[in-house]
Amino acid sequence: MNSAETPLHKVRGMGSAHSGTGHFWHERVTSVALIPLSLWFGYVMLGLAGTSEVTALQFLAHPWNAILMGAFVAFSLWHAYLGLQVVVDDYIHTAGTKIFLMLVIRFSVIAITATCIFAIVRIAAL
């Protein structure tokens, strides 16, 4: 049976939503970026274990640490958003529920990211 897709459309790998390949690559890029950031975060948490809040605040006051923490938060939440989007797409079949959940997830991720970045900037500006 012949497909109605053009050869260019087939090569680009665009599915019915026209964004499957892009979503796949965004998930892979965020996961690769999270490898060194997660190792850094684990090292930092082990190093700060048992110290005071003042020490943790002084650590985040350094610009590089604040930048790395902001990147860790942003990439982690973006990666989580992409994963939740796949779960909703795969397991929610009602259009209205799907749209509602995607909006809730998107606005939650935006709010949490903005709050975390604001807190990191505020700590770094001390």
C-alpha positions in Angstrom: 0.0 0.0 0.0 1.4 3.4 -0.9 1.7 6.1 1.6 0.4 9.6 1.1 3.6 11.1 2.7 6.1 12.8 0.6 9.7 11.4 0.6 10.9 14.5 2.5 8.3 14.0 5.1 9.4 10.4 5.6 13.1 11.3 5.8 12.4 14.0 8.4 10.8 11.3 10.6 7.7 13.4 11.3 4.9 11.3 12.8 1.3 12.3 13.1 2.1 15.1 15.6 5.0 16.3 13.4 7.3 16.5 16.4 8.4 13.0 17.3 12.0 13.3 16.2 12.5 16.7 17.9 11.0 15.4 21.1 13.2 12.3 21.0 16.3 14.5 20.6 15.3 16.9 23.3 15.0 14.0 25.7 18.4 12.7 24.7 20.1 16.1 24.9 18.7 16.8 28.4 19.7 13.3 29.6 23.3 13.7 28.3 23.5 17.2 29.9 22.3 15.8 33.2 25.1 13.2 33.4 27.8 15.6 34.4 25.4 17.9 36.3 24.1 15.0 38.3 27.6 13.9 39.2 28.4 17.4 40.2 25.2 17.7 42.3 25.9 14.4 44.0 29.5 15.4 44.8 28.2 18.7 46.2 25.5 17.1 48.3 28.0 14.6 49.8 30.4 17.5 50.5 27.8 19.6 52.2 26.3 16.8 54.2 26.6 17.6 57.9 27.4 21.2 57.4 25.4 24.2 58.4 22.9 26.2 56.3 25.4 29.1 56.2 28.0 26.9 54.5 25.5 25.8 51.9 24.5 29.4 51.3 28.1 30.4 51.0 28.7 27.6 48.5 25.8 28.8 46.3 27.0 32.4 46.6 29.9 31.6 44.2 28.9 32.4 40.6 30.0 29.1 39.1 28.1 27.0 41.7 25.0 29.1 41.2 25.2 28.7 37.4 25.7 24.9 37.7 22.8 24.6 40.2 20.6 26.7 38.0 21.5 24.5 35.0 20.9 21.3 37.0 17.4 22.5 38.1 16.5 23.7 34.6 17.6 20.6 32.8 16.1 18.3 35.4 12.7 19.9 35.2 12.8 20.1 31.4 13.7 16.4 31.3 10.9 15.6 33.7 8.4 17.6 31.6 9.4 15.7 28.5 9.0 12.4 30.3 5.6 13.3 31.7 4.5 14.5 28.3 5.2 11.0 26.9 3.3 9.4 29.8 0.3 11.6 29.2 0.4 11.0 25.5 0.6 7.2 25.9 -1.9 6.6 28.7 -4.5 9.4 28.6 -6.9 8.9 25.7 -9.5 11.6 26.4 -8.6 14.8 24.5 -9.9 17.2 27.2 -8.1 15.4 30.0 -4.9 15.2 28.0 -5.0 18.9 27.3 -5.8 19.7 30.9 -3.0 17.6 32.3 -0.5 18.9 29.8 -1.3 22.5 30.8 -1.1 21.7 34.5 2.3 20.0 33.9 3.6 22.8 31.8 2.6 25.6 34.1 3.8 23.6 37.2 7.3 23.1 35.6 7.5 26.8 34.6 6.5 27.9 38.1 8.9 25.5 39.8 11.7 26.5 37.5 11.1 30.2 37.9 10.9 29.8 41.7 14.1 27.8 41.9 16.1 30.1 39.6 14.8 33.2 41.5 16.0 31.6 44.8 19.4 30.7 43.4 19.9 34.2 42.0 18.8 35.7 45.3 21.2 33.5 47.2 24.0 34.3 44.8 23.4 38.0 45.1 23.9 38.0 48.9 
